[in-house]
Amino acid sequence: MAMRFDEYLQQHRLVAVPVDRFDGLEVSVEGPHDWEAVEDRPGMRIWAWREDPFLKQFCANAVLTMHRVPTQLEPAEVFAMLSDEQVHLVPGCHERQRTSDPADDGAGLWGLLSSQFDSEFGTIDSISRTRIITGPEETLIAQLTLTALHDSPVNWDNIHLRVDAVAAPSEAARCS
């Protein structure tokens, strides 16, 4: 079995620090208006789809996590370890699809992991969209995980993780 990301961090005495933002980048989740924000804390935001007909059993949800690791890591290796961690930490979970591509801006990669597992509520589908960005002294990880009962009519195609560069404020703007 490959090394999980949590094991890698422990072995190398590194910490993934939860953050609300990445300097110079705007991280956002775009989605339909009927998804309700239910939690917002450092490094994590959670939305629920209150229109899910399976709401009483297991509500379709989206979870955005953002972390900063204070060293430069190889994005493809990080994505592989994160994917292995997600699959191996959930009993009975099996991977359905894993893909990754270099980011359009050249800094890191985009990854997608699709998995499925059985629970007391029924079969649950999960899709994680990951953006890993490397800098000279840090690695930034934004991950949006969408989870719903297999029979839920949720449309995941309308929910997107975006990471865009933002211009730093000019010196004149900072001084005014």
BAPAVEX-472594 format. One record per atom (N, C-alpha, C): residue number from 0; residue in three letters; x, y, z. Coordinates in steps of 0.05 Angstrom, whole numbers. Example, Ala and Ser with C-alpha at 12.3 -4.5 7.8 and 13.67 -1.06 7.14 Angstrom:
2
<0; ALA; <264; -114; 156>> <0; ALA; <246; -90; 156>> <0; ALA; <264; -66; 156>> <1; SER; <257; -45; 142>> <1; SER; <273; -21; 143>> <1; SER; <258; 1; 157>> 
END
This chain:
176
<0; MET; <17; -24; 0>> <0; MET; <0; 0; 0>> <0; MET; <18; 25; 0>> <1; ALA; <10; 45; -16>> <1; ALA; <25; 70; -17>> <1; ALA; <21; 85; 9>> <2; MET; <39; 104; 13>> <2; MET; <38; 121; 37>> <2; MET; <15; 141; 35>> <3; ARG; <0; 144; 57>> <3; ARG; <-21; 164; 58>> <3; ARG; <-8; 191; 65>> <4; PHE; <-22; 213; 59>> <4; PHE; <-12; 239; 64>> <4; PHE; <-8; 245; 94>> <5; ASP; <-26; 236; 110>> <5; ASP; <-23; 240; 139>> <5; ASP; <2; 226; 150>> <6; GLU; <8; 202; 139>> <6; GLU; <32; 187; 147>> <6; GLU; <57; 202; 138>> <7; TYR; <56; 212; 113>> <7; TYR; <79; 227; 103>> <7; TYR; <85; 252; 120>> <8; LEU; <64; 267; 127>> <8; LEU; <68; 290; 144>> <8; LEU; <80; 283; 171>> <9; GLN; <70; 261; 183>> <9; GLN; <81; 252; 209>> <9; GLN; <110; 244; 206>> <10; GLN; <116; 228; 186>> <10; GLN; <143; 217; 182>> <10; GLN; <163; 240; 178>> <11; HIS; <155; 261; 164>> <11; HIS; <173; 284; 158>> <11; HIS; <170; 307; 177>> <12; ARG; <154; 303; 198>> <12; ARG; <150; 323; 219>> <12; ARG; <140; 349; 207>> <13; LEU; <120; 347; 189>> <13; LEU; <108; 370; 176>> <13; LEU; <80; 373; 187>> <14; VAL; <69; 397; 184>> <14; VAL; <42; 402; 193>> <14; VAL; <27; 415; 169>> <15; ALA; <3; 405; 164>> <15; ALA; <-15; 418; 144>> <15; ALA; <-32; 438; 160>> <16; VAL; <-27; 463; 157>> <16; VAL; <-40; 484; 173>> <16; VAL; <-66; 493; 159>> <17; PRO; <-89; 491; 173>> <17; PRO; <-114; 500; 160>> <17; PRO; <-113; 531; 156>> <18; VAL; <-121; 540; 133>> <18; VAL; <-121; 568; 127>> <18; VAL; <-147; 577; 114>> <19; ASP; <-154; 602; 116>> <19; ASP; <-178; 613; 104>> <19; ASP; <-173; 624; 76>> <20; ARG; <-148; 630; 70>> <20; ARG; <-141; 640; 43>> <20; ARG; <-112; 634; 37>> <21; PHE; <-106; 637; 11>> <21; PHE; <-79; 634; 1>> <21; PHE; <-70; 661; -9>> <22; ASP; <-47; 671; -1>> <22; ASP; <-37; 697; -11>> <22; ASP; <-35; 696; -41>> <23; GLY; <-47; 717; -53>> <23; GLY; <-45; 720; -82>> <23; GLY; <-65; 703; -98>> <24; LEU; <-82; 688; -84>> <24; LEU; <-101; 671; -97>> <24; LEU; <-129; 674; -85>> <25; GLU; <-149; 671; -101>> <25; GLU; <-176; 670; -91>> <25; GLU; <-187; 642; -96>> <26; VAL; <-195; 629; -74>> <26; VAL; <-206; 602; -76>> <26; VAL; <-236; 605; -72>> <27; SER; <-252; 594; -90>> <27; SER; <-281; 597; -88>> <27; SER; <-294; 571; -97>> <28; VAL; <-319; 568; -88>> <28; VAL; <-335; 546; -96>> <28; VAL; <-359; 558; -110>> <29; GLU; <-363; 550; -135>> <29; GLU; <-386; 560; -151>> <29; GLU; <-407; 537; -152>> <30; GLY; <-431; 544; -147>> <30; GLY; <-452; 524; -147>> <30; GLY; <-480; 536; -149>> <31; PRO; <-499; 518; -150>> <31; PRO; <-527; 527; -151>> <31; PRO; <-535; 543; -126>> <32; HIS; <-555; 560; -129>> <32; HIS; <-564; 577; -107>> <32; HIS; <-577; 561; -84>> <33; ASP; <-586; 537; -90>> <33; ASP; <-601; 522; -69>> <33; ASP; <-583; 505; -51>> <34; TRP; <-557; 510; -52>> <34; TRP; <-539; 498; -33>> <34; TRP; <-535; 518; -10>> <35; GLU; <-538; 509; 15>> <35; GLU; <-537; 527; 38>> <35; GLU; <-510; 523; 53>> <36; ALA; <-497; 545; 59>> <36; ALA; <-473; 544; 75>> <36; ALA; <-481; 537; 104>> <37; VAL; <-469; 516; 115>> <37; VAL; <-477; 507; 142>> <37; VAL; <-454; 509; 162>> <38; GLU; <-429; 513; 152>> <38; GLU; <-407; 516; 171>> <38; GLU; <-384; 530; 157>> <39; ASP; <-370; 547; 172>> <39; ASP; <-348; 562; 161>> <39; ASP; <-328; 566; 184>> <40; ARG; <-306; 552; 183>> <40; ARG; <-286; 555; 204>> <40; ARG; <-258; 554; 190>> <41; PRO; <-237; 561; 204>> <41; PRO; <-211; 562; 191>> <41; PRO; <-205; 536; 177>> <42; GLY; <-200; 538; 151>> <42; GLY; <-192; 515; 135>> <42; GLY; <-215; 498; 125>> <43; MET; <-240; 505; 132>> <43; MET; <-262; 487; 124>> <43; MET; <-288; 503; 120>> <44; ARG; <-301; 497; 98>> <44; ARG; <-328; 508; 93>> <44; ARG; <-345; 484; 84>> <45; ILE; <-370; 484; 94>> <45; ILE; <-388; 462; 88>> <45; ILE; <-415; 473; 77>> <46; TRP; <-425; 461; 56>> <46; TRP; <-451; 467; 44>> <46; TRP; <-468; 442; 44>> <47; ALA; <-494; 446; 46>> <47; ALA; <-513; 423; 44>> <47; ALA; <-534; 430; 23>> <48; TRP; <-543; 409; 10>> <48; TRP; <-565; 412; -10>> <48; TRP; <-591; 405; 4>> <49; ARG; <-605; 425; 13>> <49; ARG; <-629; 421; 29>> <49; ARG; <-653; 410; 12>> <50; GLU; <-650; 411; -15>> <50; GLU; <-671; 400; -33>> <50; GLU; <-667; 370; -38>> <51; ASP; <-647; 358; -27>> <51; ASP; <-642; 330; -31>> <51; ASP; <-666; 314; -20>> <52; PRO; <-678; 297; -37>> <52; PRO; <-701; 281; -27>> <52; PRO; <-693; 261; -6>> <53; PHE; <-667; 256; -3>> <53; PHE; <-657; 237; 17>> <53; PHE; <-646; 252; 42>> <54; LEU; <-654; 277; 45>> <54; LEU; <-644; 295; 66>> <54; LEU; <-645; 281; 94>> <55; LYS; <-666; 267; 100>> <55; LYS; <-669; 255; 127>> <55; LYS; <-651; 231; 131>> <56; GLN; <-642; 219; 109>> <56; GLN; <-623; 196; 111>> <56; GLN; <-594; 206; 111>> <57; PHE; <-587; 221; 90>> <57; PHE; <-560; 230; 86>> <57; PHE; <-561; 254; 67>> <58; CYS; <-556; 277; 76>> <58; CYS; <-558; 301; 60>> <58; CYS; <-533; 304; 42>> <59; ALA; <-538; 308; 16>> <59; ALA; <-516; 314; -3>> <59; ALA; <-501; 339; 8>> <60; ASN; <-475; 337; 8>> <60; ASN; <-459; 359; 19>> <60; ASN; <-434; 364; 3>> <61; ALA; <-422; 388; 7>> <61; ALA; <-397; 395; -5>> <61; ALA; <-380; 407; 17>> <62; VAL; <-355; 397; 18>> <62; VAL; <-336; 406; 39>> <62; VAL; <-311; 417; 26>> <63; LEU; <-304; 442; 31>> <63; LEU; <-279; 454; 21>> <63; LEU; <-259; 455; 44>> <64; THR; <-236; 443; 39>> <64; THR; <-214; 445; 59>> <64; THR; <-191; 459; 45>> <65; MET; <-177; 475; 61>> <65; MET; <-154; 490; 50>> <65; MET; <-131; 487; 71>> <66; HIS; <-108; 479; 62>> <66; HIS; <-85; 475; 79>> <66; HIS; <-59; 486; 66>> <67; ARG; <-41; 495; 84>> <67; ARG; <-15; 504; 75>> <67; ARG; <6; 486; 89>> <68; VAL; <24; 474; 73>> <68; VAL; <46; 459; 84>> <68; VAL; <71; 475; 80>> <69; PRO; <86; 481; 101>> <69; PRO; <108; 500; 99>> <69; PRO; <134; 489; 86>> <70; THR; <130; 475; 64>> <70; THR; <153; 466; 48>> <70; THR; <143; 459; 20>> <71; GLN; <161; 460; 1>> <71; GLN; <153; 453; -27>> <71; GLN; <152; 423; -30>> <72; LEU; <129; 413; -39>> <72; LEU; <125; 385; -44>> <72; LEU; <118; 380; -73>> <73; GLU; <122; 356; -82>> <73; GLU; <115; 348; -110>> <73; GLU; <85; 345; -112>> <74; PRO; <71; 361; -128>> <74; PRO; <42; 360; -130>> <74; PRO; <30; 332; -137>> <75; ALA; <42; 319; -156>> <75; ALA; <31; 292; -163>> <75; ALA; <33; 272; -140>> <76; GLU; <55; 274; -125>> <76; GLU; <58; 256; -102>> <76; GLU; <38; 263; -80>> <77; VAL; <34; 289; -76>> <77; VAL; <15; 297; -56>> <77; VAL; <-13; 287; -63>> <78; PHE; <-21; 291; -88>> <78; PHE; <-47; 282; -97>> <78; PHE; <-50; 252; -94>> <79; ALA; <-30; 237; -101>> <79; ALA; <-31; 207; -98>> <79; ALA; <-35; 200; -68>> <80; MET; <-20; 213; -51>> <80; MET; <-22; 207; -22>> <80; MET; <-49; 215; -11>> <81; LEU; <-59; 239; -19>> <81; LEU; <-85; 247; -9>> <81; LEU; <-107; 228; -19>> <82; SER; <-105; 219; -44>> <82; SER; <-125; 200; -54>> <82; SER; <-124; 174; -39>> <83; ASP; <-100; 164; -35>> <83; ASP; <-97; 138; -20>> <83; ASP; <-108; 141; 8>> <84; GLU; <-103; 164; 21>> <84; GLU; <-113; 169; 48>> <84; GLU; <-144; 168; 48>> <85; GLN; <-156; 182; 29>> <85; GLN; <-186; 183; 28>> <85; GLN; <-197; 155; 24>> <86; VAL; <-186; 140; 6>> <86; VAL; <-196; 113; 0>> <86; VAL; <-192; 94; 23>> <87; HIS; <-168; 95; 35>> <87; HIS; <-162; 75; 56>> <87; HIS; <-172; 81; 84>> <88; LEU; <-180; 106; 89>> <88; LEU; <-190; 113; 115>> <88; LEU; <-220; 107; 118>> <89; VAL; <-234; 103; 96>> <89; VAL; <-263; 97; 97>> <89; VAL; <-266; 67; 93>> <90; PRO; <-277; 52; 113>> <90; PRO; <-280; 23; 110>> <90; PRO; <-297; 16; 85>> <91; GLY; <-288; -2; 70>> <91; GLY; <-303; -12; 46>> <91; GLY; <-303; 7; 23>> <92; CYS; <-287; 29; 24>> <92; CYS; <-286; 48; 2>> <92; CYS; <-271; 37; -21>> <93; HIS; <-280; 41; -45>> <93; HIS; <-265; 34; -69>> <93; HIS; <-264; 57; -88>> <94; GLU; <-241; 60; -100>> <94; GLU; <-236; 81; -120>> <94; GLU; <-250; 74; -146>> <95; ARG; <-263; 94; -158>> <95; ARG; <-276; 90; -183>> <95; ARG; <-260; 104; -206>> <96; GLN; <-248; 127; -200>> <96; GLN; <-233; 142; -220>> <96; GLN; <-213; 160; -206>> <97; ARG; <-189; 162; -217>> <97; ARG; <-169; 181; -207>> <97; ARG; <-155; 193; -231>> <98; THR; <-156; 220; -234>> <98; THR; <-142; 233; -255>> <98; THR; <-128; 258; -244>> <99; SER; <-107; 266; -258>> <99; SER; <-94; 292; -251>> <99; SER; <-82; 303; -276>> <100; ASP; <-82; 329; -277>> <100; ASP; <-71; 344; -300>> <100; ASP; <-56; 368; -289>> <101; PRO; <-35; 376; -304>> <101; PRO; <-21; 401; -296>> <101; PRO; <-40; 424; -297>> <102; ALA; <-36; 443; -279>> <102; ALA; <-53; 467; -278>> <102; ALA; <-47; 485; -302>> <103; ASP; <-68; 498; -312>> <103; ASP; <-64; 516; -335>> <103; ASP; <-43; 537; -331>> <104; ASP; <-41; 547; -306>> <104; ASP; <-22; 568; -300>> <104; ASP; <6; 558; -294>> <105; GLY; <10; 531; -296>> <105; GLY; <36; 520; -292>> <105; GLY; <44; 515; -263>> <106; ALA; <29; 524; -244>> <106; ALA; <36; 521; -216>> <106; ALA; <20; 498; -203>> <107; GLY; <31; 474; -205>> <107; GLY; <18; 452; -192>> <107; GLY; <-1; 436; -210>> <108; LEU; <-22; 425; -198>> <108; LEU; <-40; 408; -213>> <108; LEU; <-68; 409; -203>> <109; TRP; <-86; 399; -220>> <109; TRP; <-114; 394; -213>> <109; TRP; <-117; 364; -212>> <110; GLY; <-132; 354; -192>> <110; GLY; <-137; 325; -190>> <110; GLY; <-166; 320; -184>> <111; LEU; <-174; 296; -192>> <111; LEU; <-202; 287; -187>> <111; LEU; <-201; 258; -177>> <112; LEU; <-215; 253; -156>> <112; LEU; <-218; 226; -145>> <112; LEU; <-247; 220; -141>> <113; SER; <-257; 199; -153>> <113; SER; <-284; 190; -150>> <113; SER; <-283; 163; -135>> <114; SER; <-299; 161; -114>> <114; SER; <-300; 137; -98>> <114; SER; <-328; 130; -90>> <115; GLN; <-331; 106; -79>> <115; GLN; <-358; 97; -70>> <115; GLN; <-354; 78; -46>> <116; PHE; <-373; 79; -28>> <116; PHE; <-372; 61; -5>> <116; PHE; <-400; 56; 6>> <117; ASP; <-403; 34; 20>> <117; ASP; <-429; 28; 32>> <117; ASP; <-429; 38; 61>> <118; SER; <-453; 48; 69>> <118; SER; <-456; 57; 97>> <118; SER; <-483; 47; 107>> <119; GLU; <-489; 54; 132>> <119; GLU; <-515; 46; 143>> <119; GLU; <-538; 60; 129>> <120; PHE; <-532; 82; 114>> <120; PHE; <-552; 97; 99>> <120; PHE; <-556; 87; 71>> <121; GLY; <-538; 71; 61>> <121; GLY; <-538; 61; 33>> <121; GLY; <-511; 66; 20>> <122; THR; <-510; 63; -6>> <122; THR; <-485; 68; -20>> <122; THR; <-481; 98; -23>> <123; ILE; <-457; 106; -18>> <123; ILE; <-450; 135; -19>> <123; ILE; <-429; 139; -40>> <124; ASP; <-434; 159; -57>> <124; ASP; <-415; 167; -78>> <124; ASP; <-400; 192; -68>> <125; SER; <-375; 194; -75>> <125; SER; <-359; 217; -67>> <125; SER; <-341; 225; -91>> <126; ILE; <-339; 251; -95>> <126; ILE; <-320; 262; -115>> <126; ILE; <-304; 284; -101>> <127; SER; <-278; 282; -103>> <127; SER; <-260; 303; -92>> <127; SER; <-246; 316; -115>> <128; ARG; <-248; 343; -116>> <128; ARG; <-233; 359; -135>> <128; ARG; <-211; 374; -120>> <129; THR; <-186; 370; -128>> <129; THR; <-164; 380; -113>> <129; THR; <-147; 398; -130>> <130; ARG; <-138; 420; -118>> <130; ARG; <-119; 438; -131>> <130; ARG; <-95; 440; -113>> <131; ILE; <-71; 433; -123>> <131; ILE; <-47; 434; -108>> <131; ILE; <-28; 454; -121>> <132; ILE; <-19; 474; -106>> <132; ILE; <-2; 495; -116>> <132; ILE; <24; 496; -101>> <133; THR; <46; 496; -115>> <133; THR; <72; 497; -102>> <133; THR; <84; 524; -105>> <134; GLY; <97; 532; -84>> <134; GLY; <113; 556; -84>> <134; GLY; <141; 549; -75>> <135; PRO; <159; 568; -74>> <135; PRO; <187; 562; -67>> <135; PRO; <190; 551; -39>> <136; GLU; <172; 558; -21>> <136; GLU; <174; 550; 7>> <136; GLU; <149; 538; 19>> <137; GLU; <129; 532; 2>> <137; GLU; <104; 522; 12>> <137; GLU; <89; 506; -9>> <138; THR; <70; 491; 1>> <138; THR; <51; 477; -17>> <138; THR; <23; 483; -6>> <139; LEU; <6; 492; -24>> <139; LEU; <-21; 499; -18>> <139; LEU; <-40; 478; -29>> <140; ILE; <-59; 469; -12>> <140; ILE; <-77; 447; -20>> <140; ILE; <-106; 457; -15>> <141; ALA; <-122; 458; -37>> <141; ALA; <-150; 464; -35>> <141; ALA; <-165; 439; -45>> <142; GLN; <-184; 429; -30>> <142; GLN; <-198; 404; -37>> <142; GLN; <-227; 408; -32>> <143; LEU; <-243; 403; -53>> <143; LEU; <-272; 404; -51>> <143; LEU; <-282; 375; -54>> <144; THR; <-295; 366; -33>> <144; THR; <-306; 338; -33>> <144; THR; <-336; 340; -32>> <145; LEU; <-348; 327; -52>> <145; LEU; <-377; 325; -55>> <145; LEU; <-386; 297; -48>> <146; THR; <-406; 295; -31>> <146; THR; <-415; 269; -21>> <146; THR; <-445; 267; -21>> <147; ALA; <-456; 245; -31>> <147; ALA; <-485; 241; -32>> <147; ALA; <-492; 212; -34>> <148; LEU; <-516; 205; -26>> <148; LEU; <-526; 178; -30>> <148; LEU; <-526; 172; -61>> <149; HIS; <-520; 148; -68>> <149; HIS; <-518; 140; -96>> <149; HIS; <-543; 147; -111>> <150; ASP; <-566; 144; -99>> <150; ASP; <-592; 148; -112>> <150; ASP; <-601; 178; -112>> <151; SER; <-585; 195; -99>> <151; SER; <-593; 223; -98>> <151; SER; <-592; 236; -126>> <152; PRO; <-611; 253; -133>> <152; PRO; <-610; 266; -159>> <152; PRO; <-592; 291; -160>> <153; VAL; <-574; 294; -141>> <153; VAL; <-556; 316; -140>> <153; VAL; <-541; 318; -167>> <154; ASN; <-537; 343; -177>> <154; ASN; <-522; 347; -201>> <154; ASN; <-495; 360; -194>> <155; TRP; <-474; 343; -193>> <155; TRP; <-448; 353; -185>> <155; TRP; <-434; 369; -207>> <156; ASP; <-444; 367; -232>> <156; ASP; <-432; 382; -254>> <156; ASP; <-434; 412; -250>> <157; ASN; <-452; 421; -232>> <157; ASN; <-457; 450; -228>> <157; ASN; <-440; 461; -205>> <158; ILE; <-423; 444; -193>> <158; ILE; <-408; 453; -169>> <158; ILE; <-378; 452; -177>> <159; HIS; <-365; 475; -175>> <159; HIS; <-338; 477; -184>> <159; HIS; <-320; 490; -163>> <160; LEU; <-296; 480; -161>> <160; LEU; <-274; 492; -145>> <160; LEU; <-259; 510; -164>> <161; ARG; <-255; 535; -156>> <161; ARG; <-240; 554; -172>> <161; ARG; <-217; 564; -155>> <162; VAL; <-194; 567; -168>> <162; VAL; <-171; 580; -156>> <162; VAL; <-160; 599; -177>> <163; ASP; <-162; 625; -170>> <163; ASP; <-154; 645; -189>> <163; ASP; <-133; 664; -176>> <164; ALA; <-114; 672; -193>> <164; ALA; <-94; 692; -183>> <164; ALA; <-108; 719; -180>> <165; VAL; <-101; 733; -159>> <165; VAL; <-111; 760; -155>> <165; VAL; <-88; 779; -153>> <166; ALA; <-92; 803; -163>> <166; ALA; <-71; 823; -163>> <166; ALA; <-67; 833; -134>> <167; ALA; <-42; 836; -127>> <167; ALA; <-36; 848; -101>> <167; ALA; <-44; 877; -101>> <168; PRO; <-53; 887; -79>> <168; PRO; <-61; 916; -78>> <168; PRO; <-36; 933; -84>> <169; SER; <-40; 955; -99>> <169; SER; <-18; 973; -105>> <169; SER; <-9; 987; -79>> <170; GLU; <15; 997; -79>> <170; GLU; <26; 1011; -56>> <170; GLU; <8; 1035; -49>> <171; ALA; <-2; 1050; -70>> <171; ALA; <-19; 1073; -65>> <171; ALA; <-45; 1065; -51>> <172; ALA; <-56; 1042; -59>> <172; ALA; <-81; 1033; -47>> <172; ALA; <-77; 1025; -18>> <173; ARG; <-53; 1013; -12>> <173; ARG; <-48; 1005; 16>> <173; ARG; <-43; 1029; 34>> <174; CYS; <-34; 1051; 23>> <174; CYS; <-27; 1074; 40>> <174; CYS; <-51; 1093; 44>> <175; SER; <-72; 1089; 29>> <175; SER; <-95; 1108; 31>> <175; SER; <-114; 1101; 53>> 
END
